[in-house]
Amino acid sequence: MTTTQESLSANKPMPKSILASRTFWGAMLTLIVAIAPKVGEMVDNKRIDGASISQLVVLFGTSTLTILGRVDAKRPIYTPDGLPGPNKSDLQS
């Protein structure tokens, strides 16, 4: 049995630090990549406008929702056949 299958078949999944979550780091890196050009533009223009601020607020909000979704996740997910991760048939008893 593989590690993925072992963790899925256990009664309770093993907890892990949020800092060990690929979802968390993916959200954080996406946030950095998304805000860097906007912050650079504001620095170059030496001005902050409402549109830039609203874009930054939306980016921080969506990244926060992604991280909260990961923290609250209880059910395992499956991927289509041929893609990495467990298939639907792997999760059915």
KEVOTI-176224 format. One record per residue (C-alpha): x, y, z. Coordinates in steps of 0.5 Angstrom, whole numbers, plus 500, padded with zeros to 3 digits. Each point is the difference from the previous one (the first is absolute). Layout:
<recs>
XYZ
...
</recs>
This chain:
<recs>
500500500
503507498
500506505
494503497
496494500
502499507
498507502
493499497
499494503
501502507
495502504
503507502
504503495
507502503
500508501
506504497
502507501
497505495
507502498
501493498
494501495
501501493
494503499
502505505
507502497
496500493
495505502
506504503
504500494
495501495
498506505
507503500
501499492
493504499
501506505
508501498
498503493
495505503
504502506
506501495
495504496
498504506
507502502
502502493
495504499
500503507
493500501
495495503
493500497
493497502
501495494
506497502
498500508
494496498
504495495
504499506
494499505
497495495
507496500
501500507
492498501
501494495
506497503
497500507
494496497
505495497
504499506
493500505
498495495
506496501
499500508
493498500
501495495
497493503
498496494
506497495
499501493
502496494
503502493
498497493
503493498
507501497
501507505
504499506
497499506
494495502
495498495
493500502
500492501
506501505
495503505
494496499
500494505
</recs>
